[in-house]
Amino acid sequence: MQPSKPNECGVLDAGLREVVATHGRGYAAIRIALCNEGLYRIGVEMHYAHGGFAFPVSIHAEGFATLDAGRMAALVLLLRSWHAPFPSEPESVRAELAAMRAQVEARLRQPTLF
């Protein structure tokens, strides 16, 4: 992975984008960039039928010494950022979010092969 250069706002291009959960057209992904100082910085995104969120990889975010440490931190950040479905959302959205969350949680419990 090549080091990323920040733009004028401190946002880095992700050198690695890994989709960690899918359900229909919905997905959750982590982004990891290598900085010039040798640290890995993370960002996350999630998109589903009724919404989603994204946090870009920023030079101002915490850095991690290894790619595996960055990957694990990104998965934890993704789960911490996950929201509960709104009461007005249909059962299909609830099922979509629950299925994707279970996939992310399973990645945290399994040892990585990367």
Buried (B, 14 or more C-beta within 10 A) or exposed (E): EEEBEBEEEEBBBBBBBBEBBBBEEBBBBBBBBBBEEEBBBBBBBBBBBBBEBEBBBBBEBEBBEEBEBBBBBBBBBBBEBBEEBEEEBEEEBEEBBEBBBEBBBEBEEEEEEE
